[in-house]
């Protein structure tokens, strides 16, 4: 009997080719699209992953391959687990990463559970990453894509050992050109479809407007101050400002000023010069370890604090309450609370967590 695989099909080219490759390997495949977000209008949905057009594209490619196809509505769960945390994290002064949350909670959480209920042995996505097994420890490990510019291991660091044993990434040794070539050869409708770079439920990028409309709240004006607390101007809602931001401050200065931190209780935005943006130390919480079961002592690693950033050498130390302290060899620019720090040993993901900041005070938002 063939093994069964549930393919998470977004309507994009990556997941379509992932489905094709699994079918070529002899798997009994089931295509699934998750409907994650419904706006105020009937049928309004995520613009990049579960709109009616995307569902049509996924259905058409599944039909072309002879793969059964379903749509499952997880919009209630998405609202509770992703959107509410997204808003809460901004309100508490940090910057969320909803794509990482969605991977963890939706794709490899709820959808994996659904796959097992449907009798599927594996769940398959179009991510560019690889999974292997450590020959010494027997642990499942997550590795970078063989094509560095497409690597998505950063957004997958929350995968657990159980999830890694069930997940397959068929595109891990391929580049985007290879993926599009296969899609074109097979006549897939989405072979030339553009990748989305936006937050799926905020297609215009105006996340504050989304927050205000979704929650019914408004975010009050407050003071913009320098690092000594001297008032320089007024802001129009502290949630609108992120670390490293220069544009839109509305204050004049003899040298460029940047947002360096926020105090949400006092409703203040602090600004400073370029040099004030750099720090060599961060603390992180909510750790997930992959290549090791945990951290018992200091470890030399490389670390990435943004998806598009290259890793930088650092030393990581265990702290009380499950936190870690990470000290970079060179100061890093605009390390932002709420974002992920992912640790690497070569091309292997050691683990990762949520940045609390340059001190031990963590952001409060939790799933």
One Martini backbone bead per residue (centre of mass of N, CA, C, O) as a GRO file, in nm:
protein
  367
    1UNK     BB    1   0.096   0.036   0.023
    2UNK     BB    2   0.069   0.354  -0.005
    3UNK     BB    3   0.159   0.641   0.103
    4UNK     BB    4   0.021   0.913   0.273
    5UNK     BB    5  -0.031   1.261   0.159
    6UNK     BB    6  -0.052   1.587   0.269
    7UNK     BB    7  -0.113   1.881   0.078
    8UNK     BB    8  -0.023   2.210   0.109
    9UNK     BB    9  -0.237   2.426  -0.083
   10UNK     BB   10  -0.216   2.772  -0.192
   11UNK     BB   11  -0.181   2.817  -0.527
   12UNK     BB   12   0.108   2.790  -0.568
   13UNK     BB   13   0.397   2.668  -0.710
   14UNK     BB   14   0.534   2.513  -0.478
   15UNK     BB   15   0.300   2.324  -0.383
   16UNK     BB   16   0.247   2.200  -0.661
   17UNK     BB   17   0.528   2.069  -0.700
   18UNK     BB   18   0.525   1.905  -0.443
   19UNK     BB   19   0.290   1.728  -0.531
   20UNK     BB   20   0.417   1.613  -0.787
   21UNK     BB   21   0.666   1.477  -0.651
   22UNK     BB   22   0.501   1.285  -0.470
   23UNK     BB   23   0.354   1.138  -0.695
   24UNK     BB   24   0.616   1.038  -0.839
   25UNK     BB   25   0.690   0.862  -0.569
   26UNK     BB   26   0.393   0.714  -0.497
   27UNK     BB   27   0.197   0.884  -0.355
   28UNK     BB   28  -0.094   0.933  -0.172
   29UNK     BB   29  -0.276   1.221  -0.246
   30UNK     BB   30  -0.385   1.524  -0.059
   31UNK     BB   31  -0.543   1.822  -0.117
   32UNK     BB   32  -0.502   2.132   0.080
   33UNK     BB   33  -0.694   2.417   0.175
   34UNK     BB   34  -0.669   2.694   0.383
   35UNK     BB   35  -0.906   2.881   0.547
   36UNK     BB   36  -0.815   3.176   0.743
   37UNK     BB   37  -0.967   3.447   0.622
   38UNK     BB   38  -1.233   3.675   0.714
   39UNK     BB   39  -1.381   3.945   0.641
   40UNK     BB   40  -1.641   4.163   0.614
   41UNK     BB   41  -1.676   4.037   0.352
   42UNK     BB   42  -1.791   3.822   0.144
   43UNK     BB   43  -1.511   3.616   0.080
   44UNK     BB   44  -1.304   3.752   0.229
   45UNK     BB   45  -0.946   3.716   0.210
   46UNK     BB   46  -0.661   3.615   0.172
   47UNK     BB   47  -0.452   3.726  -0.087
   48UNK     BB   48  -0.208   3.472  -0.066
   49UNK     BB   49  -0.375   3.177   0.039
   50UNK     BB   50  -0.733   3.199   0.046
   51UNK     BB   51  -0.855   3.280  -0.196
   52UNK     BB   52  -1.055   3.207  -0.451
   53UNK     BB   53  -0.823   3.209  -0.661
   54UNK     BB   54  -0.633   3.017  -0.505
   55UNK     BB   55  -0.826   2.781  -0.485
   56UNK     BB   56  -0.857   2.744  -0.790
   57UNK     BB   57  -0.559   2.684  -0.847
   58UNK     BB   58  -0.536   2.437  -0.663
   59UNK     BB   59  -0.766   2.272  -0.790
   60UNK     BB   60  -0.654   2.260  -1.081
   61UNK     BB   61  -0.381   2.119  -1.018
   62UNK     BB   62  -0.501   1.874  -0.881
   63UNK     BB   63  -0.672   1.779  -1.120
   64UNK     BB   64  -0.433   1.747  -1.322
   65UNK     BB   65  -0.304   1.515  -1.117
   66UNK     BB   66  -0.533   1.346  -0.966
   67UNK     BB   67  -0.606   1.502  -0.695
   68UNK     BB   68  -0.750   1.528  -0.421
   69UNK     BB   69  -0.974   1.799  -0.296
   70UNK     BB   70  -0.968   2.046  -0.024
   71UNK     BB   71  -1.148   2.261   0.208
   72UNK     BB   72  -1.046   2.422   0.511
   73UNK     BB   73  -1.185   2.583   0.800
   74UNK     BB   74  -0.957   2.806   1.006
   75UNK     BB   75  -1.058   3.100   1.088
   76UNK     BB   76  -1.103   3.085   1.391
   77UNK     BB   77  -0.816   2.993   1.470
   78UNK     BB   78  -0.667   3.227   1.334
   79UNK     BB   79  -0.788   3.448   1.508
   80UNK     BB   80  -0.692   3.337   1.789
   81UNK     BB   81  -0.372   3.262   1.719
   82UNK     BB   82  -0.285   3.515   1.525
   83UNK     BB   83  -0.434   3.792   1.529
   84UNK     BB   84  -0.441   3.849   1.834
   85UNK     BB   85  -0.134   3.834   1.868
   86UNK     BB   86  -0.056   4.052   1.670
   87UNK     BB   87  -0.193   4.284   1.824
   88UNK     BB   88  -0.073   4.238   2.110
   89UNK     BB   89   0.225   4.274   2.036
   90UNK     BB   90   0.209   4.568   1.945
   91UNK     BB   91   0.079   4.679   2.213
   92UNK     BB   92   0.359   4.574   2.374
   93UNK     BB   93   0.612   4.677   2.163
   94UNK     BB   94   0.626   4.467   1.950
   95UNK     BB   95   0.714   4.238   1.669
   96UNK     BB   96   0.561   4.031   1.478
   97UNK     BB   97   0.547   3.676   1.329
   98UNK     BB   98   0.294   3.532   1.159
   99UNK     BB   99   0.436   3.313   0.986
  100UNK     BB  100   0.549   3.148   1.218
  101UNK     BB  101   0.281   3.103   1.363
  102UNK     BB  102   0.138   2.962   1.126
  103UNK     BB  103   0.321   2.723   1.096
  104UNK     BB  104   0.288   2.616   1.387
  105UNK     BB  105  -0.035   2.625   1.426
  106UNK     BB  106  -0.145   2.539   1.139
  107UNK     BB  107   0.027   2.351   0.958
  108UNK     BB  108   0.187   2.188   1.215
  109UNK     BB  109  -0.084   2.155   1.368
  110UNK     BB  110  -0.382   2.136   1.253
  111UNK     BB  111  -0.310   1.999   0.977
  112UNK     BB  112  -0.167   1.753   1.090
  113UNK     BB  113  -0.405   1.647   1.248
  114UNK     BB  114  -0.586   1.616   0.998
  115UNK     BB  115  -0.405   1.416   0.849
  116UNK     BB  116  -0.425   1.186   1.057
  117UNK     BB  117  -0.738   1.164   1.040
  118UNK     BB  118  -0.704   1.091   0.715
  119UNK     BB  119  -0.453   0.879   0.701
  120UNK     BB  120  -0.186   1.035   0.703
  121UNK     BB  121   0.168   1.022   0.727
  122UNK     BB  122   0.199   1.309   0.580
  123UNK     BB  123   0.328   1.642   0.543
  124UNK     BB  124   0.324   1.888   0.272
  125UNK     BB  125   0.547   2.142   0.152
  126UNK     BB  126   0.698   2.440  -0.024
  127UNK     BB  127   0.949   2.448   0.131
  128UNK     BB  128   1.294   2.567   0.170
  129UNK     BB  129   1.403   2.268   0.302
  130UNK     BB  130   1.550   2.025   0.537
  131UNK     BB  131   1.547   1.674   0.637
  132UNK     BB  132   1.704   1.488   0.902
  133UNK     BB  133   1.933   1.249   1.061
  134UNK     BB  134   2.107   1.188   1.337
  135UNK     BB  135   2.344   0.933   1.372
  136UNK     BB  136   2.386   0.962   1.688
  137UNK     BB  137   2.104   1.074   1.830
  138UNK     BB  138   1.835   1.050   1.628
  139UNK     BB  139   1.765   1.323   1.551
  140UNK     BB  140   1.577   1.549   1.410
  141UNK     BB  141   1.665   1.771   1.138
  142UNK     BB  142   1.717   2.108   1.037
  143UNK     BB  143   1.781   2.241   0.710
  144UNK     BB  144   1.900   2.402   0.471
  145UNK     BB  145   1.894   2.495   0.178
  146UNK     BB  146   2.086   2.445  -0.112
  147UNK     BB  147   1.952   2.734  -0.174
  148UNK     BB  148   2.016   3.015  -0.009
  149UNK     BB  149   1.806   3.230  -0.139
  150UNK     BB  150   1.552   3.013  -0.045
  151UNK     BB  151   1.573   2.991   0.245
  152UNK     BB  152   1.326   2.876   0.529
  153UNK     BB  153   1.428   2.794   0.821
  154UNK     BB  154   1.355   3.039   0.999
  155UNK     BB  155   1.024   2.974   0.984
  156UNK     BB  156   1.083   2.654   1.116
  157UNK     BB  157   1.201   2.641   1.424
  158UNK     BB  158   0.929   2.509   1.572
  159UNK     BB  159   0.982   2.234   1.508
  160UNK     BB  160   0.928   1.924   1.607
  161UNK     BB  161   1.003   1.600   1.630
  162UNK     BB  162   0.725   1.498   1.545
  163UNK     BB  163   0.692   1.683   1.297
  164UNK     BB  164   0.958   1.599   1.148
  165UNK     BB  165   0.851   1.297   1.109
  166UNK     BB  166   0.601   1.413   0.903
  167UNK     BB  167   0.769   1.599   0.727
  168UNK     BB  168   0.787   1.731   0.382
  169UNK     BB  169   1.053   1.875   0.159
  170UNK     BB  170   1.089   1.863  -0.185
  171UNK     BB  171   1.255   2.164  -0.227
  172UNK     BB  172   1.542   2.161  -0.071
  173UNK     BB  173   1.727   2.111  -0.362
  174UNK     BB  174   1.595   2.374  -0.484
  175UNK     BB  175   1.504   2.616  -0.707
  176UNK     BB  176   1.289   2.836  -0.853
  177UNK     BB  177   1.355   2.762  -1.145
  178UNK     BB  178   1.290   2.463  -1.114
  179UNK     BB  179   0.998   2.494  -1.029
  180UNK     BB  180   0.896   2.651  -1.281
  181UNK     BB  181   0.977   2.443  -1.489
  182UNK     BB  182   0.794   2.215  -1.395
  183UNK     BB  183   0.528   2.374  -1.412
  184UNK     BB  184   0.549   2.429  -1.716
  185UNK     BB  185   0.574   2.134  -1.817
  186UNK     BB  186   0.281   2.066  -1.668
  187UNK     BB  187   0.078   2.318  -1.701
  188UNK     BB  188   0.058   2.518  -1.478
  189UNK     BB  189  -0.115   2.805  -1.394
  190UNK     BB  190   0.125   2.897  -1.163
  191UNK     BB  191   0.418   2.919  -1.292
  192UNK     BB  192   0.413   3.268  -1.286
  193UNK     BB  193   0.356   3.321  -1.004
  194UNK     BB  194   0.376   3.537  -0.760
  195UNK     BB  195   0.521   3.625  -0.480
  196UNK     BB  196   0.455   3.692  -0.149
  197UNK     BB  197   0.553   3.971   0.094
  198UNK     BB  198   0.304   3.979   0.270
  199UNK     BB  199   0.065   4.005   0.485
  200UNK     BB  200  -0.212   3.832   0.421
  201UNK     BB  201  -0.421   4.024   0.609
  202UNK     BB  202  -0.226   4.283   0.492
  203UNK     BB  203  -0.204   4.381   0.172
  204UNK     BB  204  -0.128   4.708   0.219
  205UNK     BB  205   0.053   4.728   0.506
  206UNK     BB  206  -0.173   4.852   0.707
  207UNK     BB  207  -0.174   4.744   1.026
  208UNK     BB  208  -0.318   4.967   1.190
  209UNK     BB  209  -0.580   4.974   1.040
  210UNK     BB  210  -0.646   4.684   1.092
  211UNK     BB  211  -0.649   4.700   1.401
  212UNK     BB  212  -0.872   4.913   1.426
  213UNK     BB  213  -1.094   4.760   1.267
  214UNK     BB  214  -1.085   4.488   1.424
  215UNK     BB  215  -1.093   4.614   1.737
  216UNK     BB  216  -1.194   4.931   1.770
  217UNK     BB  217  -0.938   5.086   1.808
  218UNK     BB  218  -0.724   5.345   1.937
  219UNK     BB  219  -0.408   5.530   1.905
  220UNK     BB  220  -0.246   5.744   2.090
  221UNK     BB  221  -0.083   6.005   2.140
  222UNK     BB  222   0.269   6.112   2.187
  223UNK     BB  223   0.596   6.104   2.279
  224UNK     BB  224   0.901   6.215   2.149
  225UNK     BB  225   1.223   6.098   2.256
  226UNK     BB  226   1.514   6.091   2.391
  227UNK     BB  227   1.744   5.915   2.584
  228UNK     BB  228   1.681   6.158   2.815
  229UNK     BB  229   1.361   6.258   2.772
  230UNK     BB  230   1.347   6.465   2.552
  231UNK     BB  231   1.126   6.650   2.384
  232UNK     BB  232   1.065   6.645   2.011
  233UNK     BB  233   0.763   6.523   1.985
  234UNK     BB  234   0.495   6.357   1.804
  235UNK     BB  235   0.288   6.085   1.805
  236UNK     BB  236   0.043   5.839   1.631
  237UNK     BB  237   0.113   5.586   1.773
  238UNK     BB  238   0.333   5.349   1.883
  239UNK     BB  239   0.257   5.108   1.685
  240UNK     BB  240   0.388   5.259   1.421
  241UNK     BB  241   0.669   5.183   1.553
  242UNK     BB  242   1.008   5.078   1.474
  243UNK     BB  243   1.298   4.955   1.485
  244UNK     BB  244   1.493   5.179   1.279
  245UNK     BB  245   1.315   5.404   1.221
  246UNK     BB  246   1.301   5.715   1.018
  247UNK     BB  247   1.046   5.756   0.889
  248UNK     BB  248   0.778   5.961   1.008
  249UNK     BB  249   0.855   6.143   1.269
  250UNK     BB  250   0.837   6.471   1.251
  251UNK     BB  251   1.145   6.561   1.298
  252UNK     BB  252   1.408   6.774   1.366
  253UNK     BB  253   1.764   6.744   1.265
  254UNK     BB  254   2.115   6.738   1.226
  255UNK     BB  255   2.056   6.427   1.248
  256UNK     BB  256   1.973   6.122   1.216
  257UNK     BB  257   1.677   5.951   1.327
  258UNK     BB  258   1.582   5.670   1.543
  259UNK     BB  259   1.425   5.405   1.647
  260UNK     BB  260   1.505   5.228   1.968
  261UNK     BB  261   1.232   5.254   2.147
  262UNK     BB  262   0.957   5.155   2.375
  263UNK     BB  263   0.691   5.295   2.596
  264UNK     BB  264   0.375   5.187   2.655
  265UNK     BB  265   0.294   5.301   2.933
  266UNK     BB  266   0.395   5.608   2.843
  267UNK     BB  267   0.375   5.657   2.536
  268UNK     BB  268   0.678   5.617   2.411
  269UNK     BB  269   0.927   5.737   2.178
  270UNK     BB  270   1.255   5.646   2.105
  271UNK     BB  271   1.542   5.832   2.001
  272UNK     BB  272   1.836   5.810   1.780
  273UNK     BB  273   2.118   5.724   1.661
  274UNK     BB  274   2.281   5.495   1.485
  275UNK     BB  275   2.456   5.390   1.732
  276UNK     BB  276   2.194   5.323   1.914
  277UNK     BB  277   2.110   5.051   1.747
  278UNK     BB  278   2.347   4.898   1.878
  279UNK     BB  279   2.396   4.546   1.976
  280UNK     BB  280   2.539   4.239   2.138
  281UNK     BB  281   2.268   4.181   2.309
  282UNK     BB  282   2.035   3.910   2.385
  283UNK     BB  283   1.707   3.796   2.466
  284UNK     BB  284   1.526   3.479   2.497
  285UNK     BB  285   1.219   3.306   2.435
  286UNK     BB  286   1.052   3.035   2.357
  287UNK     BB  287   1.208   2.773   2.311
  288UNK     BB  288   1.338   2.568   2.034
  289UNK     BB  289   1.476   2.248   1.999
  290UNK     BB  290   1.651   2.032   1.765
  291UNK     BB  291   1.963   1.922   1.765
  292UNK     BB  292   1.893   1.966   2.067
  293UNK     BB  293   1.741   1.926   2.385
  294UNK     BB  294   1.938   2.156   2.498
  295UNK     BB  295   2.090   2.400   2.729
  296UNK     BB  296   2.385   2.357   2.950
  297UNK     BB  297   2.574   2.557   2.788
  298UNK     BB  298   2.783   2.705   2.616
  299UNK     BB  299   2.758   2.821   2.259
  300UNK     BB  300   2.865   2.804   1.938
  301UNK     BB  301   2.726   3.020   1.686
  302UNK     BB  302   2.483   3.118   1.462
  303UNK     BB  303   2.277   3.418   1.388
  304UNK     BB  304   1.929   3.519   1.330
  305UNK     BB  305   1.696   3.820   1.335
  306UNK     BB  306   1.626   3.777   1.025
  307UNK     BB  307   1.528   3.652   0.735
  308UNK     BB  308   1.742   3.836   0.545
  309UNK     BB  309   1.969   3.760   0.724
  310UNK     BB  310   2.276   3.690   0.807
  311UNK     BB  311   2.475   3.515   0.982
  312UNK     BB  312   2.616   3.550   1.315
  313UNK     BB  313   2.850   3.536   1.537
  314UNK     BB  314   2.807   3.352   1.856
  315UNK     BB  315   2.705   3.331   2.204
  316UNK     BB  316   2.531   3.096   2.406
  317UNK     BB  317   2.325   3.119   2.710
  318UNK     BB  318   2.196   3.004   2.984
  319UNK     BB  319   1.897   3.072   3.166
  320UNK     BB  320   1.659   3.146   3.348
  321UNK     BB  321   1.344   3.035   3.266
  322UNK     BB  322   1.443   2.942   2.963
  323UNK     BB  323   1.645   3.135   2.880
  324UNK     BB  324   1.856   3.339   2.670
  325UNK     BB  325   2.191   3.441   2.598
  326UNK     BB  326   2.317   3.661   2.337
  327UNK     BB  327   2.652   3.706   2.196
  328UNK     BB  328   2.797   3.899   1.977
  329UNK     BB  329   3.083   3.977   1.813
  330UNK     BB  330   2.894   4.190   1.674
  331UNK     BB  331   2.708   4.441   1.650
  332UNK     BB  332   2.358   4.491   1.608
  333UNK     BB  333   2.091   4.605   1.416
  334UNK     BB  334   1.784   4.645   1.532
  335UNK     BB  335   1.688   4.469   1.758
  336UNK     BB  336   1.362   4.299   1.782
  337UNK     BB  337   1.102   4.263   1.960
  338UNK     BB  338   0.929   3.949   1.861
  339UNK     BB  339   1.133   3.833   1.709
  340UNK     BB  340   1.345   3.604   1.565
  341UNK     BB  341   1.592   3.371   1.685
  342UNK     BB  342   1.830   3.183   1.495
  343UNK     BB  343   2.018   2.885   1.527
  344UNK     BB  344   2.346   2.776   1.403
  345UNK     BB  345   2.520   2.480   1.251
  346UNK     BB  346   2.573   2.578   0.981
  347UNK     BB  347   2.299   2.407   0.816
  348UNK     BB  348   2.190   2.379   1.113
  349UNK     BB  349   1.927   2.381   1.332
  350UNK     BB  350   1.926   2.427   1.670
  351UNK     BB  351   1.730   2.688   1.715
  352UNK     BB  352   1.481   2.902   1.892
  353UNK     BB  353   1.329   3.239   1.944
  354UNK     BB  354   1.211   3.514   2.127
  355UNK     BB  355   1.266   3.840   2.139
  356UNK     BB  356   1.300   4.052   2.423
  357UNK     BB  357   1.592   4.188   2.422
  358UNK     BB  358   1.860   4.356   2.593
  359UNK     BB  359   1.688   4.227   2.813
  360UNK     BB  360   1.473   4.034   3.048
  361UNK     BB  361   1.218   4.165   2.911
  362UNK     BB  362   0.938   4.030   2.797
  363UNK     BB  363   0.704   3.976   2.598
  364UNK     BB  364   0.353   3.898   2.659
  365UNK     BB  365   0.271   3.756   2.420
  366UNK     BB  366   0.047   3.477   2.369
  367UNK     BB  367  -0.123   3.192   2.258
   0.00000   0.00000   0.00000
